[in-house]
Amino acid sequence: MIKAVNGLSTAGGVGLDVDETGWELRSAVRVVPPARPRKLAKVPFVELADGRLQGVVSSGSDISRVYVSSISAGEHGYNCRTNNNRPCGGLRGAPCKHLRALVDEAVLQYGPQRVARYLRVEVEEGGDLVGALDGAPESADAAVVFSRFLRHLSYLEVPGTTMPVPELHWFPSTGVAR
């Protein structure tokens, strides 16, 4: 199928209109800008994926320790474990500070409405999203989330190139060769 964007052919990558919105029309994943900029030191990785809000939260006491935290959508079951798959000591029947930090950073990244909608929870404007959750601790494998985090870190080591990179096919290629 040959498609024209602003009069230019998109067949075979020749004549692509990368300065306009042509890449958005061909992209498999819509690029959504963050709701607000966030600092990555405390929560370097946060995502809405696999039916959970999940991510990695840095330890406040040990630089070599991180916590893998998650909250499931719908049931609101939550889990927080170290990168060595040990349970979080602050998880005592209520969400710990790592889970709260994860939610705070998700709100910065995606916006409060999107996070609440994904988790399927009703929260008033400016309300406490964590307080609105009605879940309980659940068992979850931290290794899956942690390996996704490590894979994302590996993207930082990919050298700059103007050639397509299969692992990054979902990123727009605008401005690479300028």
Residue frames as a rotation matrix with the C-alpha (Angstrom) as fourth column:
MET 1
0.583 0.812 0.000 0.00
0.812 -0.583 0.000 0.00
0.000 0.000 -1.000 0.00
ILE 2
-0.601 -0.725 0.337 1.38
0.723 -0.672 -0.159 3.41
0.342 0.148 0.928 -0.96
LYS 3
0.468 0.733 -0.494 0.20
0.874 -0.466 0.138 6.34
-0.129 -0.496 -0.859 1.10
ALA 4
-0.180 -0.509 0.842 0.80
0.566 -0.753 -0.335 10.02
0.804 0.417 0.424 0.50
VAL 5
0.284 0.167 -0.944 1.44
0.892 -0.407 0.197 12.47
-0.351 -0.898 -0.264 3.30
ASN 6
0.366 -0.071 -0.928 1.25
-0.066 -0.997 0.050 16.13
-0.928 0.043 -0.369 2.21
GLY 7
0.839 0.076 -0.538 1.68
-0.525 -0.145 -0.839 14.97
-0.141 0.987 -0.082 -1.36
LEU 8
-0.179 -0.968 -0.174 4.82
-0.975 0.198 -0.104 12.91
0.135 0.151 -0.979 -0.66
SER 9
0.435 0.280 -0.856 5.05
-0.333 0.933 0.136 9.15
0.837 0.225 0.499 -1.09
THR 10
0.303 -0.317 0.899 5.64
-0.932 0.098 0.349 7.08
-0.199 -0.943 -0.265 2.03
ALA 11
0.995 0.074 -0.072 6.50
-0.091 0.956 -0.278 3.93
0.049 0.283 0.958 0.12
GLY 12
0.587 -0.798 -0.139 9.87
0.666 0.573 -0.477 2.41
0.460 0.187 0.868 0.87
GLY 13
0.356 -0.446 -0.821 11.00
0.740 -0.403 0.539 5.30
-0.571 -0.800 0.186 3.05
VAL 14
-0.678 -0.568 0.467 11.64
0.735 -0.519 0.436 7.54
-0.005 0.639 0.769 0.02
GLY 15
-0.545 0.438 0.715 10.17
0.108 -0.809 0.578 11.02
0.831 0.392 0.394 0.14
LEU 16
-0.034 0.540 -0.841 9.08
0.951 0.276 0.139 10.79
0.307 -0.795 -0.523 3.74
ASP 17
0.131 0.171 0.976 7.72
-0.029 -0.984 0.177 13.97
0.991 -0.052 -0.124 5.24
VAL 18
-0.102 -0.256 -0.961 9.47
0.864 0.456 -0.213 13.84
0.493 -0.852 0.175 8.60
ASP 19
-0.951 -0.263 0.165 9.07
0.165 -0.879 -0.448 17.55
0.263 -0.398 0.879 9.29
GLU 20
-0.284 0.926 0.248 5.31
-0.745 -0.376 0.552 17.27
0.604 -0.029 0.796 9.42
THR 21
-0.021 0.385 0.923 3.13
-0.895 0.403 -0.189 14.66
-0.445 -0.830 0.336 11.11
GLY 22
0.267 0.117 -0.957 3.83
-0.777 0.614 -0.142 11.84
0.570 0.781 0.254 8.64
TRP 23
-0.712 -0.599 -0.366 5.69
-0.255 0.706 -0.660 9.74
0.654 -0.377 -0.656 11.21
GLU 24
-0.685 0.521 0.509 2.73
-0.589 0.015 -0.808 10.01
-0.428 -0.853 0.297 13.56
LEU 25
0.320 0.852 -0.415 0.47
-0.939 0.227 -0.258 8.52
-0.125 0.472 0.873 10.91
ARG 26
0.293 -0.297 -0.909 2.85
-0.434 0.806 -0.403 5.56
0.852 0.512 0.108 10.45
SER 27
-0.612 -0.636 0.470 3.87
-0.678 0.115 -0.726 5.13
0.408 -0.763 -0.502 14.08
ALA 28
-0.274 0.474 -0.837 2.74
0.305 0.868 0.391 2.02
0.912 -0.148 -0.383 15.94
VAL 29
-0.017 0.202 -0.979 2.81
0.999 -0.025 -0.022 3.84
-0.029 -0.979 -0.202 19.27
ARG 30
0.615 0.293 0.732 1.60
0.367 -0.928 0.064 7.40
0.698 0.229 -0.678 19.74
VAL 31
-0.501 -0.833 -0.235 4.24
0.685 -0.216 -0.696 9.54
0.529 -0.510 0.679 21.39
VAL 32
0.672 0.738 0.063 2.72
0.484 -0.502 0.717 11.31
0.560 -0.452 -0.694 24.39
PRO 33
-0.236 -0.793 0.562 4.74
-0.081 -0.560 -0.825 14.09
0.968 -0.241 0.068 25.98
PRO 34
-0.586 0.000 -0.810 5.06
0.758 0.355 -0.548 13.96
0.288 -0.935 -0.208 29.77
ALA 35
0.550 0.835 -0.012 2.46
0.751 -0.489 0.444 15.91
0.365 -0.253 -0.896 31.74
ARG 36
0.897 -0.403 0.184 5.30
-0.442 -0.836 0.325 17.70
0.023 -0.372 -0.928 33.57
PRO 37
0.131 -0.920 -0.370 9.06
-0.395 0.294 -0.870 17.19
0.909 0.260 -0.325 33.57
ARG 38
0.972 0.153 0.178 10.29
-0.224 0.374 0.900 14.89
0.071 -0.915 0.398 36.30
LYS 39
0.040 -0.988 0.152 13.62
-0.993 -0.056 -0.101 14.09
0.108 -0.147 -0.983 37.90
LEU 40
0.518 0.165 -0.839 14.81
-0.397 0.915 -0.065 10.53
0.758 0.367 0.540 37.50
ALA 41
-0.516 -0.827 0.221 16.95
-0.593 0.159 -0.789 10.18
0.618 -0.539 -0.573 40.65
LYS 42
-0.498 0.361 0.789 14.22
-0.752 0.274 -0.600 8.89
-0.433 -0.892 0.135 42.97
VAL 43
0.319 0.642 0.697 12.07
0.012 0.733 -0.681 7.00
-0.948 0.225 0.226 40.44
PRO 44
-0.570 -0.686 -0.452 14.16
-0.428 -0.222 0.876 6.25
-0.701 0.693 -0.168 37.34
PHE 45
-0.940 0.246 -0.235 11.53
-0.081 0.508 0.858 4.04
0.331 0.826 -0.457 35.68
VAL 46
-0.491 0.862 0.124 7.74
-0.158 0.051 -0.986 4.24
-0.856 -0.504 0.111 35.72
GLU 47
-0.904 0.229 -0.362 5.26
-0.355 0.072 0.932 2.77
0.240 0.971 0.016 33.25
LEU 48
0.017 0.946 0.323 1.65
-0.749 0.226 -0.623 1.82
-0.662 -0.231 0.713 32.77
ALA 49
-0.280 -0.207 -0.937 1.99
-0.844 0.519 0.137 -1.68
0.458 0.829 -0.320 31.36
ASP 50
-0.725 -0.041 -0.687 0.84
0.031 0.995 -0.092 -5.27
0.688 -0.088 -0.721 31.77
GLY 51
0.278 0.945 -0.170 -2.28
0.336 0.070 0.939 -4.16
0.900 -0.318 -0.299 33.67
ARG 52
0.435 -0.204 -0.877 -0.21
0.890 -0.053 0.454 -2.45
-0.139 -0.978 0.158 36.35
LEU 53
0.808 -0.458 0.369 1.38
-0.405 -0.888 -0.216 0.80
0.427 0.024 -0.904 37.31
GLN 54
0.817 -0.565 -0.119 4.93
0.553 0.707 0.441 -0.41
-0.165 -0.426 0.889 37.80
GLY 55
0.710 -0.619 0.336 8.40
-0.233 -0.657 -0.717 0.93
0.665 0.431 -0.610 38.17
VAL 56
0.128 -0.792 -0.597 11.72
0.839 0.408 -0.361 1.14
0.529 -0.455 0.716 39.97
VAL 57
0.874 0.159 0.459 12.24
-0.123 -0.842 0.525 3.36
0.470 -0.515 -0.716 43.02
SER 58
-0.117 -0.993 -0.032 15.69
-0.027 0.036 -0.999 4.16
0.993 -0.116 -0.031 44.42
SER 59
0.362 0.123 -0.924 16.41
0.861 0.336 0.382 3.35
0.358 -0.934 0.016 48.05
GLY 60
0.793 -0.043 0.607 16.89
-0.171 -0.973 0.155 6.33
0.584 -0.227 -0.779 50.31
SER 61
0.779 -0.448 0.438 19.40
-0.485 0.011 0.874 4.51
-0.397 -0.894 -0.209 52.50
ASP 62
0.033 -0.762 0.647 21.46
0.172 0.642 0.747 2.25
-0.985 0.087 0.152 50.19
ILE 63
-0.027 -0.104 -0.994 22.73
-0.791 -0.606 0.085 3.45
-0.611 0.789 -0.066 46.80
SER 64
-0.873 -0.367 -0.321 23.04
-0.487 0.678 0.551 -0.13
0.015 0.637 -0.770 45.50
ARG 65
-0.706 0.684 0.184 19.41
0.547 0.692 -0.472 -1.03
-0.450 -0.232 -0.862 46.34
VAL 66
-0.780 0.612 -0.131 16.29
-0.581 -0.629 0.516 -0.27
0.233 0.479 0.846 44.36
TYR 67
-0.541 0.708 0.453 12.71
-0.045 0.514 -0.857 -1.29
-0.840 -0.484 -0.246 44.92
VAL 68
-0.927 0.369 -0.058 10.47
-0.003 0.146 0.989 -2.73
0.374 0.918 -0.134 42.23
SER 69
-0.699 0.710 -0.090 6.96
-0.054 -0.177 -0.983 -1.52
-0.714 -0.682 0.162 42.98
SER 70
-0.891 0.454 -0.005 3.63
0.031 0.071 0.997 -2.16
0.453 0.888 -0.077 41.29
ILE 71
-0.545 0.834 0.088 -0.09
-0.332 -0.118 -0.936 -1.58
-0.770 -0.539 0.341 41.68
SER 72
-0.809 0.271 0.522 -2.52
0.561 0.620 0.548 -3.67
-0.175 0.736 -0.654 39.63
ALA 73
-0.814 0.581 -0.017 -5.31
-0.525 -0.721 0.453 -2.00
0.251 0.377 0.891 37.70
GLY 74
-0.025 0.927 -0.374 -8.81
-0.327 0.347 0.879 -2.77
0.945 0.144 0.294 38.90
GLU 75
0.544 0.220 -0.810 -8.06
0.542 0.645 0.539 -4.86
0.641 -0.732 0.232 41.99
HIS 76
0.593 -0.404 0.696 -5.39
-0.505 -0.860 -0.069 -2.40
0.627 -0.310 -0.715 43.23
GLY 77
0.899 -0.406 -0.167 -3.23
0.419 0.684 0.597 -5.16
-0.128 -0.607 0.785 44.64
TYR 78
0.741 -0.659 0.128 0.20
-0.579 -0.723 -0.376 -3.75
0.341 0.205 -0.918 45.41
ASN 79
0.803 -0.580 -0.137 3.69
0.595 0.765 0.246 -5.10
-0.038 -0.279 0.960 45.77
CYS 80
0.710 -0.682 0.175 7.11
-0.625 -0.724 -0.291 -3.71
0.325 0.097 -0.941 46.61
ARG 81
0.867 -0.491 0.085 10.29
0.418 0.809 0.413 -5.78
-0.272 -0.322 0.907 46.58
THR 82
0.268 -0.863 -0.428 14.01
-0.421 -0.504 0.754 -5.10
-0.866 -0.022 -0.499 46.37
ASN 83
0.330 -0.252 -0.910 16.01
-0.931 0.075 -0.358 -5.81
0.159 0.965 -0.209 43.23
ASN 84
-0.804 -0.589 -0.084 17.08
-0.552 0.791 -0.264 -9.01
0.222 -0.166 -0.961 45.08
ASN 85
-0.217 0.860 -0.462 13.39
-0.169 0.433 0.885 -10.01
0.961 0.270 0.052 45.30
ARG 86
-0.739 0.022 -0.673 13.11
0.652 0.271 -0.708 -9.46
0.167 -0.962 -0.214 49.06
PRO 87
0.302 0.946 0.122 9.93
0.857 -0.325 0.400 -7.87
0.418 -0.016 -0.908 50.45
CYS 88
-0.254 -0.282 0.925 9.95
-0.015 -0.955 -0.295 -4.18
0.967 -0.089 0.238 51.34
GLY 89
-0.732 -0.112 -0.672 10.15
0.634 0.248 -0.732 -3.63
0.249 -0.962 -0.110 55.10
GLY 90
-0.912 0.378 -0.160 7.69
-0.277 -0.854 -0.441 -0.72
-0.303 -0.358 0.883 54.91
LEU 91
-0.465 0.763 -0.450 4.93
-0.523 0.174 0.835 -2.80
0.715 0.623 0.318 53.34
ARG 92
-0.990 0.108 -0.086 2.78
0.130 0.511 -0.849 -3.51
-0.048 -0.853 -0.521 56.39
GLY 93
-0.318 0.947 0.050 -0.80
0.844 0.307 -0.440 -3.78
-0.432 -0.098 -0.897 55.18
ALA 94
0.747 0.484 -0.456 -0.73
0.214 -0.825 -0.524 -0.39
-0.630 0.293 -0.719 53.46
PRO 95
0.760 -0.482 0.435 1.21
0.456 -0.081 -0.886 1.09
0.463 0.872 0.159 50.55
CYS 96
0.254 -0.787 -0.563 4.80
0.850 -0.096 0.518 1.96
-0.462 -0.610 0.644 51.52
LYS 97
0.319 -0.204 -0.926 6.71
-0.120 -0.977 0.174 5.15
-0.940 0.055 -0.336 50.69
HIS 98
-0.780 -0.615 0.117 8.12
0.004 0.182 0.983 3.53
-0.626 0.767 -0.139 47.54
LEU 99
-0.365 0.744 0.559 4.62
0.926 0.354 0.134 2.93
-0.099 0.567 -0.818 46.18
ARG 100
0.571 0.548 -0.612 3.65
0.527 -0.816 -0.238 6.51
-0.629 -0.187 -0.754 47.03
ALA 101
-0.184 -0.730 -0.658 6.75
-0.273 -0.605 0.748 7.81
-0.944 0.317 -0.088 45.22
LEU 102
-0.817 -0.072 0.573 5.88
0.453 0.535 0.713 5.60
-0.358 0.842 -0.404 42.22
VAL 103
0.163 0.962 0.218 2.34
0.970 -0.116 -0.215 7.03
-0.182 0.246 -0.952 42.06
ASP 104
0.466 -0.035 -0.884 3.63
0.159 -0.980 0.123 10.61
-0.871 -0.198 -0.451 42.45
GLU 105
-0.558 -0.765 -0.320 6.07
-0.250 -0.212 0.945 10.16
-0.791 0.607 -0.073 39.56
ALA 106
-0.617 0.428 0.661 3.44
0.760 0.542 0.358 8.43
-0.205 0.723 -0.660 37.40
VAL 107
0.498 0.811 -0.305 1.18
0.721 -0.583 -0.374 11.45
-0.481 -0.034 -0.876 37.92
LEU 108
0.124 -0.549 -0.827 4.03
-0.269 -0.821 0.504 13.72
-0.955 0.160 -0.249 36.81
GLN 109
-0.817 -0.543 0.193 4.75
-0.020 0.362 0.932 11.53
-0.576 0.758 -0.307 33.79
TYR 110
-0.779 0.533 0.331 1.22
0.597 0.467 0.652 10.72
0.194 0.705 -0.682 32.62
GLY 111
-0.616 0.594 0.518 -1.08
-0.510 -0.801 0.313 13.16
0.601 -0.071 0.796 34.44
PRO 112
-0.785 0.277 0.555 -3.50
-0.476 0.304 -0.825 12.37
-0.398 -0.911 -0.107 37.28
GLN 113
0.243 0.957 -0.157 -6.51
-0.856 0.135 -0.500 11.60
-0.457 0.256 0.852 35.06
ARG 114
0.245 -0.194 -0.950 -4.63
-0.737 0.599 -0.312 9.08
0.630 0.777 0.004 32.92
VAL 115
-0.813 -0.576 -0.085 -3.15
-0.361 0.614 -0.702 7.25
0.457 -0.540 -0.707 35.93
ALA 116
-0.555 0.685 0.472 -6.53
-0.558 0.114 -0.822 7.13
-0.617 -0.720 0.319 37.71
ARG 117
0.412 0.717 -0.562 -8.25
-0.900 0.224 -0.373 5.92
-0.142 0.660 0.738 34.54
TYR 118
-0.133 -0.549 -0.825 -5.61
-0.614 0.699 -0.366 3.22
0.778 0.458 -0.430 34.01
LEU 119
-0.962 -0.272 0.037 -5.87
-0.183 0.534 -0.826 1.99
0.205 -0.801 -0.563 37.60
ARG 120
-0.265 0.956 -0.127 -9.69
0.244 0.194 0.950 2.24
0.933 0.220 -0.285 37.38
VAL 121
-0.374 0.124 -0.919 -10.12
0.921 -0.068 -0.384 4.37
-0.110 -0.990 -0.089 40.47
GLU 122
0.477 0.596 0.646 -12.30
0.574 -0.768 0.284 7.45
0.665 0.236 -0.708 41.10
VAL 123
-0.302 -0.604 -0.737 -10.33
0.923 -0.379 -0.068 10.38
-0.238 -0.701 0.672 42.49
GLU 124
0.809 0.561 -0.178 -11.52
0.522 -0.823 -0.224 13.95
-0.272 0.088 -0.958 42.89
GLU 125
0.547 -0.601 0.583 -9.41
0.255 -0.543 -0.800 16.74
0.797 0.586 -0.144 41.38
GLY 126
-0.056 -0.695 0.716 -6.38
-0.650 -0.519 -0.555 17.17
0.758 -0.496 -0.423 43.64
GLY 127
0.786 0.444 0.430 -7.39
-0.614 0.484 0.623 14.09
0.069 -0.754 0.654 45.69
ASP 128
-0.172 -0.848 0.500 -5.09
-0.853 0.383 0.355 11.42
-0.493 -0.366 -0.790 47.12
LEU 129
0.207 0.224 -0.952 -4.80
-0.832 0.552 -0.051 8.71
0.515 0.803 0.301 44.47
VAL 130
-0.701 -0.522 -0.485 -3.04
-0.188 0.792 -0.581 6.26
0.687 -0.316 -0.654 46.80
GLY 131
-0.847 0.421 0.325 -5.70
-0.370 -0.029 -0.929 6.84
-0.381 -0.907 0.180 49.47
ALA 132
0.069 0.926 -0.372 -8.44
-0.965 -0.032 -0.259 5.98
-0.251 0.377 0.891 46.95
LEU 133
-0.370 -0.263 -0.891 -6.96
-0.573 0.819 -0.004 2.53
0.731 0.509 -0.454 46.27
ASP 134
0.380 0.597 0.706 -8.76
-0.924 0.280 0.260 -0.32
-0.043 -0.752 0.658 48.00
GLY 135
0.490 -0.257 -0.833 -6.31
-0.299 0.848 -0.437 -3.14
0.819 0.463 0.339 47.37
ALA 136
0.867 -0.281 0.412 -4.18
-0.314 0.334 0.889 -5.34
-0.387 -0.900 0.202 49.56
PRO 137
-0.159 -0.980 -0.121 -0.62
-0.836 0.069 0.544 -6.64
-0.524 0.188 -0.830 49.29
GLU 138
0.923 0.382 0.051 -0.23
-0.287 0.770 -0.570 -9.26
-0.257 0.512 0.820 46.56
SER 139
0.116 -0.894 0.433 2.57
0.204 0.448 0.870 -11.45
-0.972 -0.013 0.234 45.37
ALA 140
0.982 0.090 -0.164 4.21
-0.137 -0.253 -0.958 -10.28
-0.128 0.963 -0.236 42.16
ASP 141
0.450 -0.860 0.242 7.45
0.853 0.494 0.167 -11.16
-0.263 0.131 0.956 40.46
ALA 142
0.623 -0.283 -0.729 9.80
-0.096 -0.953 0.287 -8.17
-0.776 -0.109 -0.621 40.59
ALA 143
-0.313 -0.866 0.389 12.14
0.321 0.289 0.902 -9.74
-0.894 0.407 0.188 38.04
VAL 144
0.089 0.414 0.906 9.87
0.991 0.057 -0.123 -8.96
-0.103 0.909 -0.405 35.08
VAL 145
0.956 0.291 0.013 9.65
0.292 -0.956 -0.041 -5.24
0.000 0.043 -0.999 35.86
PHE 146
0.477 -0.847 -0.236 13.33
-0.178 -0.356 0.917 -5.03
-0.861 -0.396 -0.320 36.79
SER 147
-0.288 -0.586 0.758 14.40
0.652 0.460 0.603 -6.68
-0.702 0.668 0.249 33.52
ARG 148
0.505 0.511 0.695 12.25
0.848 -0.445 -0.288 -4.18
0.162 0.735 -0.658 31.57
PHE 149
0.932 -0.222 -0.285 14.03
-0.076 -0.892 0.446 -1.39
-0.353 -0.394 -0.849 33.44
LEU 150
0.037 -0.986 0.160 17.44
0.053 0.161 0.985 -2.84
-0.998 -0.028 0.058 32.59
ARG 151
-0.068 0.005 0.998 16.43
0.957 0.285 0.063 -3.19
-0.284 0.959 -0.024 28.95
HIS 152
0.871 0.404 0.279 15.43
0.463 -0.866 -0.191 0.49
0.165 0.295 -0.941 28.89
LEU 153
0.639 -0.716 -0.280 18.79
-0.204 -0.509 0.836 1.39
-0.741 -0.477 -0.472 30.44
SER 154
-0.109 -0.713 0.692 20.56
0.596 0.510 0.620 -0.47
-0.795 0.480 0.370 27.65
TYR 155
0.603 0.383 0.700 19.03
0.794 -0.366 -0.485 1.98
0.070 0.848 -0.525 25.14
LEU 156
0.898 -0.310 -0.312 21.29
-0.179 -0.905 0.385 4.66
-0.402 -0.290 -0.869 26.62
GLU 157
-0.005 -0.972 0.235 24.29
-0.119 0.234 0.965 2.74
-0.993 -0.023 -0.117 25.29
VAL 158
0.429 0.202 0.880 23.03
0.801 0.366 -0.474 2.56
-0.418 0.909 -0.004 21.70
PRO 159
-0.608 -0.735 -0.300 25.37
0.488 -0.644 0.589 4.72
-0.626 0.212 0.750 19.58
GLY 160
0.151 0.644 -0.750 23.85
-0.284 -0.699 -0.657 7.57
-0.947 0.312 0.077 17.58
THR 161
-0.766 -0.338 0.547 23.12
0.380 0.447 0.810 6.64
-0.518 0.828 -0.214 14.00
THR 162
-0.460 0.629 -0.627 21.03
-0.793 -0.608 -0.028 7.71
-0.399 0.484 0.779 11.04
MET 163
-0.715 0.184 -0.674 20.25
-0.303 0.788 0.536 4.08
0.630 0.588 -0.508 10.19
PRO 164
0.380 0.914 0.143 17.13
-0.617 0.136 0.775 2.36
0.689 -0.382 0.616 11.55
VAL 165
-0.817 -0.514 0.261 17.60
-0.527 0.481 -0.701 0.64
0.235 -0.710 -0.664 14.91
PRO 166
-0.385 0.735 -0.558 15.13
0.078 0.628 0.774 -2.28
0.920 0.254 -0.300 15.21
GLU 167
-0.479 0.178 -0.860 14.87
0.859 0.296 -0.417 -2.01
0.180 -0.938 -0.295 19.01
LEU 168
-0.629 0.183 -0.756 13.83
0.262 -0.865 -0.428 1.63
-0.732 -0.467 0.496 18.73
HIS 169
-0.800 0.287 0.526 11.45
0.554 0.018 0.832 1.35
0.229 0.958 -0.174 15.80
TRP 170
0.197 0.966 -0.167 8.66
0.957 -0.153 0.245 2.97
0.211 -0.208 -0.955 17.78
PHE 171
-0.041 -0.261 -0.964 10.60
0.463 -0.860 0.213 6.25
-0.886 -0.438 0.156 18.27
PRO 172
0.942 0.329 0.072 10.12
0.224 -0.452 -0.864 8.92
-0.252 0.829 -0.499 15.64
SER 173
0.147 -0.950 0.277 13.20
0.959 0.206 0.195 9.56
-0.242 0.237 0.941 13.52
THR 174
0.815 0.189 0.547 12.73
0.386 -0.882 -0.271 13.32
0.431 0.432 -0.792 13.19
GLY 175
0.842 -0.460 0.282 15.82
-0.524 -0.820 0.229 15.42
0.126 -0.340 -0.932 13.61
VAL 176
0.755 -0.580 0.306 18.33
0.280 0.708 0.649 12.55
-0.593 -0.404 0.697 13.70
ALA 177
0.133 -0.733 0.667 20.26
0.976 0.213 0.039 13.48
-0.170 0.646 0.744 10.58
ARG 178
0.883 0.258 0.393 20.04
0.351 -0.918 -0.184 17.26
0.313 0.300 -0.901 10.87
